[in-house]
Amino acid sequence: MGRPRARSVPEAGLTLDTGALIAIERGDGRMVALLDRLAARGGARFAVPAAALAQAWRGAPRQVRLARFLALPEVEVVPLDEPAARAVGVLCGAAQTADVVDAAVVLCARERQHRVVTSDPDDLGRLDPTLGLIAL
């Protein structure tokens, strides 16, 4: 039996995958509305796995929106240290996938009991069918 699904927008916060970071960068209306709703409630926390950030970050001037978001005190960039890297590898092996970024996102969200904002719900759902997902 899997974990129960989280409410539509959890009070604890959200974990963002690469697609969500790119949506912030582009000023995507759905992403902006979601962030605005959470900001209006107060106390929202955001986790950004370092692997997802590496996949999205190019250091270009057009990434100013993303840079501003990452600088917010409510945002935690979660490092991929050795224990986390090993756990990511184990999850990849169990799910028979090689996508370490998706696995890092899943483990980050599990650890924090977050839902994941994603543009890739199918791949994340294969890694953890019980994970709460908000598809962009």
C-alpha positions, 0 to 999 in steps of 0.5 A: 500500500502506497502513501496517501496522496497529498492535498492539492497544494501542500502547506509544507511546500513543493519540489521543483523539477527541471521543467518547473525551473524552465517554466519560471525562467520563461514566465509561464502563466501556470507556474506564476499563478501557482507560485502566487497562490502559495505566496499568498498563503504564506510559509511556502517552502520550495526545494530545488534538487541541485541536479535539476538546477544543473540541467536547467541553468545556463547562466544566460542573462535571460535567466534573471527570473530563475536567478531571482527565484533561487535567491528567495529565502523560501528556496532551498537548493538541495545538494547531491552529496554521496549518500544522496547520490547512492540513493539515487543510483539505487532508485534508478536501478530499482526502476530500471531507468538511467535518469538520475535527475528525475530520481534525485527529484523523487527522493528530494520530494519524498524526504520533504513530503512534497508534491513535485511541480513537473513537466514530466509526470509520466517519468516521475510517476514511473519512479514513484507512482504514489508521488503527488505531482502537479503537471505543467 
